[in-house]
Amino acid sequence: MVFSRLRRRLREVATADDLTPPQTAALLRLVKDGPASTSELAGAERVRPQSMAATVAGLDRHGLIERVPDPHDGRRQLITLTALGRRRAESDRKVREEWLVRAMQDRYTEQERHVINEALALLGRLEE
């Protein structure tokens, strides 16, 4: 639950006034996973395809994505980032990173930050 809340907070921090949290999530998903169809994005974000279609349309209006034919299935289109979309995602990543560093420094002692880093290393073994 803590990780979900922190993830949501980081997305809020990165969301500028012109993008909604779902749009920011889809943008970051495209950076992380590469080109995807609308239905693949919907599955990854656990939303309905219709909701993702609206999200993608918003990203398109901002010039952050483009649609290209799927090389394996001409009936489908893949969503890819434009150069502007990549710059935006990188900028959002920096904002999130700076917020987290500042929050950790402001709220925790050096010893507490060390404990958090050790706990994260232990939790990281769960995905191995």
C-alpha positions in Angstrom: 0.0 0.0 0.0 2.9 2.4 0.8 4.5 1.8 -2.6 1.2 2.4 -4.4 0.7 5.7 -2.5 4.3 6.7 -3.2 4.0 5.8 -6.9 0.8 7.9 -7.1 2.5 10.8 -5.4 5.4 10.7 -7.7 3.1 10.8 -10.7 1.3 13.7 -9.2 4.6 15.6 -8.7 5.6 15.0 -12.4 2.2 16.0 -13.8 2.3 19.5 -15.1 -1.0 21.4 -15.4 -1.5 20.4 -19.0 -1.4 16.6 -18.5 -3.6 14.4 -16.4 -2.2 11.7 -14.1 -3.4 8.9 -16.6 -1.6 10.8 -19.4 1.6 11.0 -17.4 1.3 7.3 -16.6 0.9 6.3 -20.3 3.8 8.6 -21.3 6.0 7.0 -18.7 4.8 3.5 -19.8 5.9 4.2 -23.4 9.3 5.3 -22.2 9.7 2.2 -20.1 8.2 -0.4 -22.4 8.5 1.2 -25.9 5.9 1.3 -28.6 2.5 -0.3 -27.8 -1.0 -0.5 -29.0 -3.8 1.2 -27.1 -5.0 -2.1 -25.8 -1.5 -3.1 -24.6 -1.2 0.2 -22.8 -4.7 -0.3 -21.3 -3.7 -3.7 -20.0 -0.4 -2.5 -18.6 -2.1 0.4 -16.8 -5.1 -1.8 -15.8 -7.7 0.5 -17.4 -10.4 -0.1 -20.0 -9.3 0.3 -23.6 -11.9 3.1 -24.0 -10.3 5.0 -21.2 -6.8 4.5 -22.6 -8.1 5.7 -26.0 -9.1 9.0 -24.4 -5.8 9.2 -22.6 -3.9 8.6 -25.9 -6.0 11.1 -27.7 -5.0 13.7 -25.1 -1.3 12.9 -25.6 -1.8 13.2 -29.3 -3.3 16.6 -29.0 -0.2 17.7 -27.0 2.1 16.3 -29.8 3.7 13.8 -27.4 2.9 10.7 -29.3 2.4 9.5 -32.9 0.7 6.4 -34.3 2.6 4.1 -36.7 1.5 0.9 -38.4 2.4 -2.2 -36.5 5.0 -4.0 -38.7 3.6 -7.4 -37.6 -0.1 -6.6 -38.1 -1.1 -3.9 -40.6 -4.6 -3.7 -39.1 -3.1 -2.3 -35.8 -1.4 0.9 -34.9 1.4 1.3 -32.4 1.7 4.4 -30.2 5.3 5.8 -30.1 6.8 8.9 -28.5 7.6 11.9 -30.5 10.9 13.8 -29.7 8.8 16.2 -27.7 7.2 13.3 -25.8 10.7 11.9 -24.9 11.9 15.3 -23.7 8.7 15.7 -21.6 9.1 12.3 -20.1 12.8 13.0 -19.2 11.8 16.3 -17.7 9.1 14.6 -15.6 11.6 12.0 -14.5 14.0 14.7 -13.3 11.2 16.5 -11.4 10.2 13.2 -9.6 13.8 12.4 -8.8 14.4 15.9 -7.4 11.2 15.8 -5.3 12.2 12.4 -3.8 15.7 13.4 -3.0 14.5 16.6 -1.3 11.7 14.8 0.6 14.2 12.1 1.8 16.6 14.8 3.0 14.0 16.9 4.7 12.1 14.1 6.5 14.8 11.6 7.4 18.1 11.5 9.2 21.2 10.1 7.5 20.7 6.9 9.6 17.1 6.6 8.6 17.9 7.0 4.9 20.5 4.2 5.4 17.8 1.9 6.9 15.4 2.8 4.0 18.1 1.9 1.5 18.9 -1.4 3.2 15.1 -2.2 3.3 14.8 -1.5 -0.4 17.7 -3.8 -1.2 16.1 -6.6 0.8 12.7 -6.0 -0.9 14.5 -6.0 -4.3 15.4 -9.6 -3.7 11.7 -10.4 -4.0 11.7 -9.8 -7.7 14.8 -12.0 -8.4 
